Amino acid sequence: MFKFANMKRLQITITTLLLLLVSNGLLAQNWKQLSRSAKEMEKSGDYAAAGQAYESAFRLKSSKKEFANAAGEAYLQAGDYVSAERAFGKIQSDGAFPLAGLKYGRSIKSQGRYREAKAAFKNYAQTYKGSDKTLIQKLVDNEIAGCLLAEGMENPAPAFTLSRLGSAVNSPANDFAPIPFASGILYFTSARDKKTNILRSRLEGGEWSVAIEPKLPTATAGALSQGSFSADGQRFYFTVCKNDDWKGQQAACDIYVTRKKDNSWSTPARLREYIKMGGKTAMYPQIVENGNNEILYFAADRSDGFGGMDIWYTTRRIDSGEFDFSFPKNAGKEINTIGDEITPFYDPQQKALFFSSNGHPTLGGFDIFRSSGTPENWKQPENLKQPVNSPADDFGYIYQDSKENVFLVSTRNFSGKKGSNDADIYTINKFGSGIFVEGTVKMRSRRDKRYKATLYELTTSGQKRLLVSRFFETENFRFDVLPERTFKLEVTQIGYPTLSYDFNTKDTNQKIYKNVFEIGNKQSSTATVRTTPNSTSRPKATSAPAVTSTPPAATTTERNKTYSGTYYKVQLTVVVTFNEQSTEYDKVKSYGSIDTEYLPTHGWTRILLAPFFTLREARNVMNKVKVMGYPDAFPVRYRDGKRMTP
């Protein structure tokens, strides 16, 4: 989990490769050596590798259940909820680890499996025997409330969509803490290239430019991140943490400030010690002007808070020559909980505080909330729901103008993301332009009316940006779109080709774009229809080659077939070298086709059984192959051919 800006680095190190060799019998380590290796990996911030090492140690020494617990904790830090579920599942009923059952349920919830999560939470509360059962029941009730909230939002009709910023801004590392400085200028923090620093990008021709290091003061020691400019641009508040590579909860952070002097910045000064008062960290500063004063909002783990990270605020006179802020005040019980509250952003025009919390009912991990009021009197926070929030961690909501340039940060999956679990920056595309695309779906079969409609924006570089994806059972659907853009609309139903329709909205006189999608009819498999704004015809959608919903034969030519919609594979193991002629996997071929996924960055290959079209079927096969020589087998969810992690 991205806990209070857990800027985890998931780069697999040489140590991780050695661990993979262990799993393949190429390098023998005993459980003591694995345990020591895991601790070193934790210290270095490589939580994914640490989790694998702890699990391997537990497999060799099953009486040491603390290894399973440590593996689960490490996987949570890495955001690998599938593996966390597996680890905590082994000890969820063990009284020696009273919180394992709660974390088991949270791991399931963070995968969006709300029905299963509710059952896990209820079972945990019923079997819990600790003296603090009242507190545990409150925590469980809060988690279940989040599940019910999510279930009540199935197939929402949002007033906006999200777009992930491209590779010029987002990297395989963590990219977070966006600071919209002016129209088309974005500062943000990135942990790329083994260094955490603030970068800047410009919006040019509809595309964000390659991020560069701006002319800001440098930190003499530690990581520079998470900033906020004063309204006049003359002061910059930011965070410096001792751990340059962001080792999660181990980070010890302070808030600094610098003044603008001509064309340069003054030497940064740390705010006074009472800002974090007995706590280990203070971060996420946001400065707001209020008459002759400025208010600094921030998050800290002060000892006099409600628990974990809380939102605090402090004030000073703008004309003061010193940064003599008042003694910080807690934002209060309406905002803060026994959990963690981070990334405050206050809009004085709307009198609204936006922040993220894992202590209020959430869809999973951190969710973004909004509360109206003033620092002395806040109303009950409102969950911003989907698509702002997701089963993953969502935080860092901020804007300069509430009508445009709205940003947030999320560890959610997206098309093309393959399990890195890093944080990425997204922008909100608000609707209300009065322009729509309408789809009419005609089906040959009436037995299954459920289909998925997905809208993408096509950039000038040819990339697809996912805007919205929803399931429908009605014949007609509609999405809002923005002017002066190019889009691709796709309709998918399991067992049939994906149908697509490309259009642009450059004609200001045209307000509605229509298309008919005929599922089950013979259609061309080569071209995609592209329409001009003045087109008077209603083109039929084209399709990719049809796919089948029945499992393929276990042959090399059928390997790695993809399917529309959601399906599952069972990962058997990871190997350094895959021998296609080997008979090693013949014993499990009766359960499915052998698929492989080669990861060139690390030089190893995943071995999987596929496909399965229900989670229950995948788990049944998983249980069977576990006793056939693959004890670490686990199910993996895929969507439209993409591996979903979690």
Helices and strands as residue ranges (DSSP letters): H 14-23, H 31-43, H 47-60, H 65-78, H 81-89, H 100-109, H 114-127, H 133-151, E 160-164, E 175-182, E 185-190, G 192-194, E 197-204, E 207-208, E 223-229, E 235-241, G 248-250, E 253-261, E 264-265, E 269-270, G 273-275, E 282-290, E 293-300, E 310-317, E 329-330, E 341-347, E 352-357, E 367-374, E 377-378, E 382-383, E 394-401, E 404-410, E 424-430, E 435-443, E 451-458, E 464-472, E 476-481, E 486-492, E 499-504, E 512-519, E 542-543, G 556-558, E 566-575, G 586-591, E 593-599, E 604-612, H 615-626, E 634-639, E 642-644
